Amino acid sequence: MKLEMQTLDVKGMEWGEKTHFKNGVLTIDREEALAVCGDFPGVDGFALHIARPGDRTRIIPVKCIVEPRCKTSDGDPDFPGIVGEIKQVGHGRTLALKGAAVVMTETNDPETVCKTGGFIDMSGPAADYCVYSKLFLLVIEAKAIPSVHREDPQALDDAVRVAGLRLAAYLAKKCMDAAPDATKTYELSEADPSLPGVVYILQLLTQHPLVEDFYVYGQLAGEHFMPTLMHPNELMDGAVTNFIGAHCTVCSDKQYLYDIQNSPAVEEFYARHGRDLRFLGVILHNEVVTLEGKMRSSLFTSKIAAMLGAKGAVMVTEGHGNPDEDIMLNVRNLERCGVRTVIISDELGGVDGRSPGLADWVPECDAMVSVGNTHELLAIPERMDTLIGNESSLSIIRASAGEEPKEAGYFYTQLNHVAGSCSQAGIGNLSARWI
């Protein structure tokens, strides 16, 4: 499987009469882009906004973040099963707009506040912790019909998810005539069999769509989805998508689709494939609710790794609480199969950093990359010049700290509300030290 990834470096974004890319600037025809989003029951249309690095702009709630990409090879779907038919991806040519992203959010009336607790500030203290604040963002805002939303919040989530992916593909397609700034080929070529084989294990939080959902080739990876093997090219080429649901309050450690498209671990494995390791593939592990389900999924995950002959694994976790059992079951079973395992995880250490970082631990889990304490307090401005989304949702991100910040006009939040600040995909720059 051979994938040619062409990239354009976006250094500016503006409205115009035609959607195109020129001299580093992505110009967008607002009306045409809105038409691409489509119509959905329960949604009173969409609005589009541009947010640039350094703007005094706040986006809340953040439901999904996706890098604009499309297939440029004939007949291949952009996001199979959602935007395009169900066909194999991970081969051919793909165009990606680097430095840009589509962000999905929603509005509703104060009586139907979305409980999603993730936000992006394009400037100020929170921007320093948020990788997406450095991107040029096209924000799609779904306008909810309150009566419908109260009855079926999932309908609004589904609408903005599909519309946002359509928009991301549209942006890239309109830039296909531009000469790429760079081209990189991804292929798992033959490697010395004496090199240690490694796998990338991606845990998917699949417990309820109103918290977070993952789709594999358009299929919801719910409780009946069993761990499966995937080529890394498929992962970065739209086969796996996700969305933060209406009842997800902790968002700092959730993997947005942007993180999956730009996985640092996958890039590192590719860079080292054939040099000091063999990259064997990606294992998708679903985190279900029941203990029996967790045990069953873990057995399949470790079995796949062992059958591939893996000697090592990097496992990206997803969520905390009962998902910590998935983490520890996987580590124990993998290690017992002879697969040395490293986990990437944030920690729930409390505001003072002294609480247990994870809900469970096993002796076999002796290698962990920490991506920060998601409970750390951060003082942020009460107001920005522009708020995109649902102002009533601000009540969700306020932290009870026992005191007010010294800065006038500021309030405390926790990092767990700053989108991607403790991303377990490892795209940020936070870590933690033991105390």
TACORMO-V286139 format. One line per field, one symbol per residue. ss: DSSP state (~ for helix, > for strand, _ for the rest). psi: psi as a letter, one per 30 degrees, with the letter a starting at -180 (. if undefined). A space follows every 10 residues. Layout:
BEGIN
ss = ???
psi = ???
END
This chain:
BEGIN
ss = _>>>>>>>>_ _>>>>____> >>__>>>>_~ ~~~~~~~___ __>>>>>>>> >_____>>>> ___>>>__>> >_______>_ __>_______ _>>>>>>>_> >>>>>>>__~ ~~______>> >___~~~~~_ ~~~~_>>>>> >>>>_~~~~~ ~_~~~~~~~~ ~~~~~~~~~~ ~~~_______ _>>>>>>___ ______>>>> >>>>>__>__ _>>>>>__>> _______>>> _~~~~~___> >>>>______ ______~~~~ ~__~~~~~~~ ~~>___>>>> >>>>>>>___ ~~~~~~~~~~ ~~~~~~~~_> >>>>>>____ __~~~~~~~~ ~~~~~~___> >>>>>>>___ __________ _______>>> >>>___>>>> >____>>>>_ ~~~~~~~___ _________> >>>>~~~>__ __________ _____
psi = kkkjjkkkjk glkllafkjl kkhfkjkkje eeeeeeelkk kfkhllkklk klkfkikkkk kjelkkkkll kfkkfkleik fejlljlklg lbkkkkjkgl lkkkallllf fhkkgkgklk kflaeffffj fffglkkjkk jkjkjeeeee eifeeeeeef eeeeeeeeee eeefgffkkk flkkkkkilk ljffkkkllk kjkkjhfkff dklkkjhfkk iaffkkklkk kfeeefggek llkklfgjfj fegkjleeee fhjeeeeeee ffkfeglkjf akkkkkjael eeeeeeeeee eeeeeeffgk flkkkkljll bfffeeeeee eeeeefggjk kkkkklkigl ffgglkflfl klffigjkjk gljffkkkkl keklekkkbj effffefkkj fflllekkgl lkllfffjkg ehkffgfagl allk.
END
